[in-house]
Amino acid sequence: MTDPKTLCVYCSASNEVSPAYLEAARELGGLAARTGLRLVFGAGSVGLMGALADGALAEGGQVIGVIPEHLEQRELGHRGVSEYIVVGSMHDRKRVMFDHADAFAILPGGLGTLDEAFEVITWRQLGLHDKPIFLVNLSGFWDPLLVLIEHLLRERFLHQDPARLFQTVDDTPALVEAVLAAPRPGPGVDSAML
């Protein structure tokens, strides 16, 4: 039997967002648990991060949280997760999350979520990995980003079809279906290259 796939989820740690986004994160956690997906995330106990973890844990799912020391108090680290990893820096957090992941999901979020998303998409563009990446466009949240990406293509700052870098899905059931259907990534790169 192969290990379950691990989905890395990038999302907001803010509670001051639409309840629909919090509910979608909670729904994703529950769906992941019920379908046997393991989750890795930024270990926050609040916002979409907390809702995601709580949704998975309520259904008996496996959840790995990765948090830098300096954010442990600020993001109220979720100590109830299956595995709680404290790292030294933001870069270490991203590397550990990447190393655990078979695929990536980008839920609504702010600058931190965009930072994580652009980094993992850029690594794929550079051929450093072939792990699938899914932009979860809940209620059109990422539409402005998709317009910007089209602008980059038109202006020739992006030379690769975005569909080769990431896939857009509209909701959490579509995300889970796509992750489960995706092939496992090929041999990984040495994360020291990242």
N, C-alpha and C positions, 0 to 999 in steps of 0.2 A: 504494500500500500504506500502511495506517495504522500508526502507531507501536504497539508492543506495549503492552498495559495494564501499568500499574505498581501493584503491591500493596504498601501500607505495612503492615508487620507490627510490632505492639507485643508485646513479650514480655520475659521475665526475663533478667538477666545473671548468674544464680546457677547454679553447678555443683552446689549442695547440694540438688538436687531429685530427684524420682523419675526414673530413667533412661527411663521411658516418655515423659515430657514432652520430654526431650532428643531421643529418637528420633523423636517426632512432628514436632518442629521441623526435624530433618534431613530427614525424609520430605517435609515441605512444601517445603523448599528444592529438593529433587530434582524433585518434581512440577511446581513452578513453572517450573523450567528446561526440563523436557521438554515443557511445554505452551506455552512462549513468553512466560510472565509474567516481567516484570522485577520485582525486589524493592527496596524501600527500607526501611531499619531503622536502629536506633540505633547501629550500627557497633561493638558490642562483639564481642570474639573469644571470649568465654566464655559459659557457660550456654546458654539457648535461642537467644540472639542468635548466638553462635558456631556452634552446630549448624545453625541456619537457613542462615547464609551458607555454611558449608562444604558443606552438602547441595546448594545451588544451584551453587556454583563447581565442585564435582566433576562436575556434569553440563553444564558450559559455560554456565551461566546468567549473566545480568547482575544485579549486586547493587550498590546504592548505599548507602553507610554515611554517617550524619550524626552527628557527635559534638561536644559542646561541649569547648572547650579544657580546662576543669577536670576533665573525666572521662576524658580521653585515657589517662592512666596508670592510673587507678583501674579502668576497664572494659577495659583492655588493647585499645585500638582495633585493629580487624581491618584491617591494611594490605593484605591480599590481595584486597580487593573491587575491583570494576570501577571504581568512583568513590568516593573517600574525601573527604568534605567536613567540614572543621573549622569550627565556628561559635563565636560568642562567649558564648552563653547557652543555658539550657534552653529558653527561649521561642523563640529563633532555631532551635533544633533542631526543635521541633514545627512551626514555620512552614515550614521547608524541607522536612521530610518531608511535610507536608500539600500543599505546592505540587507536589511530584513525583507524588503519589498519584492514582490513579483509583478506588481502593477501599481499605478498611482491614480488617485481620484482627487480632483480639485473642486471643492465645494465653495460656495460664496465665502469671501473673506476680504481682508484689507491688504495693506502693503506687505505684511509678513507672508500672507498666502500667495500674493503675486510674486514675491521674491522666490519662494520655494518652487512655485509653478514654472517661472521662467528658467530657473536653474536646471530643473530636471528635464524640461523641454530642450534647452540648449545642449545639455549633455547628450540627449538623443540625436539632435541635429549634427553634433560633432562625431557621432558614431561610437560614443563611449558606452552605450547600452542600447538594448532593443526591448526594454520593458514597456508594455502598453501604458499609455497615459490617457485619462478620460477627464474632459472638462464637463462638469455637471452644471448645465445651464438652467438651473431652477428658475422658473418664471422669467426667463430671458435675462437673468442677472449678468451673464457674461457677454451679452450682445454688444456692448460698447467695445469690449476687448476684441471680439471677432471682427468688428468694423476696423479697428486699428490694425489688425493683422492683414486684412484685405488691403489697407492703405500701404502697409510695408511691402506687400507683393507688387502693387501697382507702381510704387516708387523704386522698386528693385533693390530694396534693402533686405528682402527675404527672397531667396532663390529656390527654396524647396517648397513643394506643395504642403501646406499645413496638415492635410489629411495623412501625410506620411509621418508626422510628428505626434499628433494627438487626435483623438476622436471626441466629438461632442455628443453628449447624451442629454436628454431633457429632464430625467427624473431618476430617483434612486432605484426603482425596479429595473429600468433599462440599464443602469450602471452595473448592477449585480449580474444581470444576464450577460452583458458584454464581458465582464471580468471573468466569469466562469467559462465563457466560450473562447476566450483568448488563449493562444498557445503559451506554454511556459517560455520565459525568455531563454535565449541561448547562454553559453558560458559567460559569466560576468567578467567585468574588468577589475583590475586591481583598484580598489577604491582610493588608493594613494594617488592615482592619476586624476581623480576628480577634483 
